[in-house]
Structure formats: C-alpha cells, structure tokens
Amino acid sequence: MDIRTHHLIDPELCGHPVELRPGFCRVSFTATERMAADDKGLVHGGFIFGLADYAAMLAVNDPHVVLGAAEVKFLKPVGIGEILSACATVTAGAGKKQTVEVAVDREGRAVFEGTFTCFVLDRHIMSKQEPA
C-alpha cells in the first residue's frame, strides 16, 4: 500500500489500513478499553469519528489533505472488543475540494455514516506562508 498521508497516526486509536486504491480505502480496528466512555464499555464516539476520518484521508491519499467539514450520523452504540470496518469512497472532486462518503460497520451492520469534505492544499497546512 502506498500511503502518502497521515504517517504518524496511531493504528490502535484510528485503525489499520486494510485496502487502499485510488479514491477508496478500508480501515479496521478493534475497540479497546482505552476508548471506553463509561464502566459499561460504551466506546466514545470520537474514536469512531477518528476511524472514519482516517479512512477518508486515506481515500484521498494526498500528503496535504485536510478535513474541512463533516456531516455524520451515529447509528448504533459500539462496545469494547467490537471490530469495526470503515469504508471511504471519494464521490466527487472539483479542484482542491474532495467529497468522501464513509460508512462504518460492525459485522456488516452500520454503526456510523458520514460525508467528509476534504481539501487538498498546495503545501502542508502547518507550513509558514511567505509574506505577500
């Protein structure tokens, strides 16, 4: 896999890339105790979002891709020990703007879905701009 972005992502927290091709990525992870929001084992939604976001970034797979916006729905709760898979597909692109649809499932049942608006910049977002 030729991963060109987000090289320092912790795969335990955001997932392991399983499949990558132009405009598509599948990322998987197992929810761990570190992700628990309470003593009942409910996984905090931020980790589910992180998995989906990472899949979206890899679907675009540009070194300078950033997230601009996301419209998401949490469909079912996730518990510790559950294995999730996020599939991200670039569905539209115009210039620097890319729209990515992401679906996260557990054993084939949807737990999260979202539309991510990504932007491919000319340089890294943290690079200093030269004065005009």
ChimeraX commands (.cxc) that place a marker at each C-alpha (Angstrom):
marker #1 position 0.00,0.00,0.00 radius 0.5
marker #1 position 1.32,3.40,-0.97 radius 0.5
marker #1 position 0.14,5.52,1.97 radius 0.5
marker #1 position 1.02,9.16,1.26 radius 0.5
marker #1 position -0.59,10.93,4.22 radius 0.5
marker #1 position -1.10,10.86,8.00 radius 0.5
marker #1 position 2.01,8.76,8.63 radius 0.5
marker #1 position 2.06,9.23,12.41 radius 0.5
marker #1 position -1.50,8.01,13.09 radius 0.5
marker #1 position -1.68,5.54,15.98 radius 0.5
marker #1 position -3.30,2.45,14.41 radius 0.5
marker #1 position -4.65,1.30,17.77 radius 0.5
marker #1 position -6.67,4.51,18.05 radius 0.5
marker #1 position -7.54,5.23,14.39 radius 0.5
marker #1 position -7.28,1.87,12.66 radius 0.5
marker #1 position -5.16,-0.22,10.34 radius 0.5
marker #1 position -5.48,0.28,6.59 radius 0.5
marker #1 position -6.71,-2.98,5.08 radius 0.5
marker #1 position -7.36,-1.96,1.48 radius 0.5
marker #1 position -6.23,1.09,-0.46 radius 0.5
marker #1 position -6.76,2.02,-4.08 radius 0.5
marker #1 position -7.32,5.36,-5.84 radius 0.5
marker #1 position -10.42,7.00,-4.35 radius 0.5
marker #1 position -11.11,4.18,-1.87 radius 0.5
marker #1 position -9.85,2.95,1.47 radius 0.5
marker #1 position -10.94,0.42,4.08 radius 0.5
marker #1 position -9.61,0.76,7.62 radius 0.5
marker #1 position -10.29,-1.58,10.54 radius 0.5
marker #1 position -9.84,-1.52,14.31 radius 0.5
marker #1 position -10.87,-3.33,17.45 radius 0.5
marker #1 position -12.37,-1.06,20.12 radius 0.5
marker #1 position -10.17,-1.17,23.21 radius 0.5
marker #1 position -10.64,-0.36,26.89 radius 0.5
marker #1 position -8.74,2.91,26.31 radius 0.5
marker #1 position -11.71,4.04,24.19 radius 0.5
marker #1 position -14.34,3.45,26.88 radius 0.5
marker #1 position -16.54,6.37,27.90 radius 0.5
marker #1 position -18.05,4.60,30.93 radius 0.5
marker #1 position -17.96,1.49,33.07 radius 0.5
marker #1 position -20.49,-0.27,30.81 radius 0.5
marker #1 position -17.96,-0.41,27.95 radius 0.5
marker #1 position -19.53,2.18,25.68 radius 0.5
marker #1 position -16.90,3.42,23.22 radius 0.5
marker #1 position -16.66,7.22,22.93 radius 0.5
marker #1 position -17.94,8.43,19.55 radius 0.5
marker #1 position -14.76,10.42,18.97 radius 0.5
marker #1 position -12.89,7.19,18.29 radius 0.5
marker #1 position -15.49,6.11,15.75 radius 0.5
marker #1 position -15.21,9.53,14.11 radius 0.5
marker #1 position -11.40,9.20,14.13 radius 0.5
marker #1 position -11.61,5.86,12.35 radius 0.5
marker #1 position -13.93,7.33,9.70 radius 0.5
marker #1 position -11.81,10.46,9.30 radius 0.5
marker #1 position -8.63,8.42,8.84 radius 0.5
marker #1 position -10.34,6.30,6.17 radius 0.5
marker #1 position -11.45,9.50,4.39 radius 0.5
marker #1 position -7.94,10.96,4.46 radius 0.5
marker #1 position -6.52,7.73,3.00 radius 0.5
marker #1 position -9.19,7.60,0.28 radius 0.5
marker #1 position -7.91,11.00,-0.89 radius 0.5
marker #1 position -4.31,9.94,-0.07 radius 0.5
marker #1 position -2.52,13.23,-0.69 radius 0.5
marker #1 position 0.25,14.45,1.65 radius 0.5
marker #1 position -1.56,17.79,2.06 radius 0.5
marker #1 position -5.15,16.61,2.57 radius 0.5
marker #1 position -7.09,18.17,5.46 radius 0.5
marker #1 position -10.63,17.86,6.74 radius 0.5
marker #1 position -12.79,20.92,6.15 radius 0.5
marker #1 position -16.20,19.68,7.29 radius 0.5
marker #1 position -18.13,16.57,8.18 radius 0.5
marker #1 position -21.80,15.69,8.36 radius 0.5
marker #1 position -22.16,12.46,10.33 radius 0.5
marker #1 position -24.70,10.16,11.96 radius 0.5
marker #1 position -24.02,7.75,14.80 radius 0.5
marker #1 position -26.43,4.87,14.15 radius 0.5
marker #1 position -25.66,2.29,16.85 radius 0.5
marker #1 position -23.55,2.15,20.02 radius 0.5
marker #1 position -20.16,0.43,19.94 radius 0.5
marker #1 position -18.70,-1.58,22.81 radius 0.5
marker #1 position -15.21,-2.60,23.89 radius 0.5
marker #1 position -13.89,-5.56,21.93 radius 0.5
marker #1 position -16.00,-4.96,18.84 radius 0.5
marker #1 position -14.29,-4.94,15.45 radius 0.5
marker #1 position -15.19,-2.06,13.16 radius 0.5
marker #1 position -14.53,-1.51,9.48 radius 0.5
marker #1 position -14.66,1.91,7.80 radius 0.5
marker #1 position -15.02,2.14,4.02 radius 0.5
marker #1 position -14.36,5.51,2.44 radius 0.5
marker #1 position -15.06,6.42,-1.18 radius 0.5
marker #1 position -14.30,9.69,-2.95 radius 0.5
marker #1 position -17.61,10.54,-4.61 radius 0.5
marker #1 position -16.90,13.99,-6.03 radius 0.5
marker #1 position -13.96,16.22,-6.70 radius 0.5
marker #1 position -13.68,19.74,-8.02 radius 0.5
marker #1 position -10.30,21.42,-7.83 radius 0.5
marker #1 position -8.95,21.15,-4.32 radius 0.5
marker #1 position -12.26,20.00,-2.82 radius 0.5
marker #1 position -12.98,16.29,-2.45 radius 0.5
marker #1 position -16.20,14.78,-1.08 radius 0.5
marker #1 position -15.79,11.43,0.65 radius 0.5
marker #1 position -18.61,9.13,1.79 radius 0.5
marker #1 position -17.70,6.94,4.76 radius 0.5
marker #1 position -19.61,4.01,6.23 radius 0.5
marker #1 position -18.52,2.24,9.42 radius 0.5
marker #1 position -19.90,-1.18,10.20 radius 0.5
marker #1 position -19.70,-3.92,12.79 radius 0.5
marker #1 position -20.17,-7.40,11.30 radius 0.5
marker #1 position -21.93,-5.91,8.28 radius 0.5
marker #1 position -24.29,-3.70,10.31 radius 0.5
marker #1 position -23.95,0.06,10.02 radius 0.5
marker #1 position -22.92,1.97,13.15 radius 0.5
marker #1 position -21.88,5.30,11.58 radius 0.5
marker #1 position -22.12,7.12,8.28 radius 0.5
marker #1 position -20.86,10.45,7.10 radius 0.5
marker #1 position -19.93,12.81,4.34 radius 0.5
marker #1 position -16.48,14.35,4.73 radius 0.5
marker #1 position -15.40,17.45,2.85 radius 0.5
marker #1 position -11.65,17.31,2.33 radius 0.5
marker #1 position -9.30,19.83,0.82 radius 0.5
marker #1 position -6.00,19.13,-0.92 radius 0.5
marker #1 position -3.73,22.08,-0.25 radius 0.5
marker #1 position -0.66,23.29,-2.17 radius 0.5
marker #1 position 1.51,22.78,0.90 radius 0.5
marker #1 position 1.24,21.38,4.40 radius 0.5
marker #1 position -1.30,23.32,6.47 radius 0.5
marker #1 position 1.31,23.90,9.18 radius 0.5
marker #1 position 3.87,25.37,6.73 radius 0.5
marker #1 position 4.55,29.04,7.21 radius 0.5
marker #1 position 3.19,31.22,4.47 radius 0.5
marker #1 position 5.53,33.64,2.78 radius 0.5
marker #1 position 4.61,37.33,3.19 radius 0.5
marker #1 position 2.71,38.84,0.28 radius 0.5
marker link #1:1,2 radius 0.2
marker link #1:2,3 radius 0.2
marker link #1:3,4 radius 0.2
marker link #1:4,5 radius 0.2
marker link #1:5,6 radius 0.2
marker link #1:6,7 radius 0.2
marker link #1:7,8 radius 0.2
marker link #1:8,9 radius 0.2
marker link #1:9,10 radius 0.2
marker link #1:10,11 radius 0.2
marker link #1:11,12 radius 0.2
marker link #1:12,13 radius 0.2
marker link #1:13,14 radius 0.2
marker link #1:14,15 radius 0.2
marker link #1:15,16 radius 0.2
marker link #1:16,17 radius 0.2
marker link #1:17,18 radius 0.2
marker link #1:18,19 radius 0.2
marker link #1:19,20 radius 0.2
marker link #1:20,21 radius 0.2
marker link #1:21,22 radius 0.2
marker link #1:22,23 radius 0.2
marker link #1:23,24 radius 0.2
marker link #1:24,25 radius 0.2
marker link #1:25,26 radius 0.2
marker link #1:26,27 radius 0.2
marker link #1:27,28 radius 0.2
marker link #1:28,29 radius 0.2
marker link #1:29,30 radius 0.2
marker link #1:30,31 radius 0.2
marker link #1:31,32 radius 0.2
marker link #1:32,33 radius 0.2
marker link #1:33,34 radius 0.2
marker link #1:34,35 radius 0.2
marker link #1:35,36 radius 0.2
marker link #1:36,37 radius 0.2
marker link #1:37,38 radius 0.2
marker link #1:38,39 radius 0.2
marker link #1:39,40 radius 0.2
marker link #1:40,41 radius 0.2
marker link #1:41,42 radius 0.2
marker link #1:42,43 radius 0.2
marker link #1:43,44 radius 0.2
marker link #1:44,45 radius 0.2
marker link #1:45,46 radius 0.2
marker link #1:46,47 radius 0.2
marker link #1:47,48 radius 0.2
marker link #1:48,49 radius 0.2
marker link #1:49,50 radius 0.2
marker link #1:50,51 radius 0.2
marker link #1:51,52 radius 0.2
marker link #1:52,53 radius 0.2
marker link #1:53,54 radius 0.2
marker link #1:54,55 radius 0.2
marker link #1:55,56 radius 0.2
marker link #1:56,57 radius 0.2
marker link #1:57,58 radius 0.2
marker link #1:58,59 radius 0.2
marker link #1:59,60 radius 0.2
marker link #1:60,61 radius 0.2
marker link #1:61,62 radius 0.2
marker link #1:62,63 radius 0.2
marker link #1:63,64 radius 0.2
marker link #1:64,65 radius 0.2
marker link #1:65,66 radius 0.2
marker link #1:66,67 radius 0.2
marker link #1:67,68 radius 0.2
marker link #1:68,69 radius 0.2
marker link #1:69,70 radius 0.2
marker link #1:70,71 radius 0.2
marker link #1:71,72 radius 0.2
marker link #1:72,73 radius 0.2
marker link #1:73,74 radius 0.2
marker link #1:74,75 radius 0.2
marker link #1:75,76 radius 0.2
marker link #1:76,77 radius 0.2
marker link #1:77,78 radius 0.2
marker link #1:78,79 radius 0.2
marker link #1:79,80 radius 0.2
marker link #1:80,81 radius 0.2
marker link #1:81,82 radius 0.2
marker link #1:82,83 radius 0.2
marker link #1:83,84 radius 0.2
marker link #1:84,85 radius 0.2
marker link #1:85,86 radius 0.2
marker link #1:86,87 radius 0.2
marker link #1:87,88 radius 0.2
marker link #1:88,89 radius 0.2
marker link #1:89,90 radius 0.2
marker link #1:90,91 radius 0.2
marker link #1:91,92 radius 0.2
marker link #1:92,93 radius 0.2
marker link #1:93,94 radius 0.2
marker link #1:94,95 radius 0.2
marker link #1:95,96 radius 0.2
marker link #1:96,97 radius 0.2
marker link #1:97,98 radius 0.2
marker link #1:98,99 radius 0.2
marker link #1:99,100 radius 0.2
marker link #1:100,101 radius 0.2
marker link #1:101,102 radius 0.2
marker link #1:102,103 radius 0.2
marker link #1:103,104 radius 0.2
marker link #1:104,105 radius 0.2
marker link #1:105,106 radius 0.2
marker link #1:106,107 radius 0.2
marker link #1:107,108 radius 0.2
marker link #1:108,109 radius 0.2
marker link #1:109,110 radius 0.2
marker link #1:110,111 radius 0.2
marker link #1:111,112 radius 0.2
marker link #1:112,113 radius 0.2
marker link #1:113,114 radius 0.2
marker link #1:114,115 radius 0.2
marker link #1:115,116 radius 0.2
marker link #1:116,117 radius 0.2
marker link #1:117,118 radius 0.2
marker link #1:118,119 radius 0.2
marker link #1:119,120 radius 0.2
marker link #1:120,121 radius 0.2
marker link #1:121,122 radius 0.2
marker link #1:122,123 radius 0.2
marker link #1:123,124 radius 0.2
marker link #1:124,125 radius 0.2
marker link #1:125,126 radius 0.2
marker link #1:126,127 radius 0.2
marker link #1:127,128 radius 0.2
marker link #1:128,129 radius 0.2
marker link #1:129,130 radius 0.2
marker link #1:130,131 radius 0.2
marker link #1:131,132 radius 0.2
view
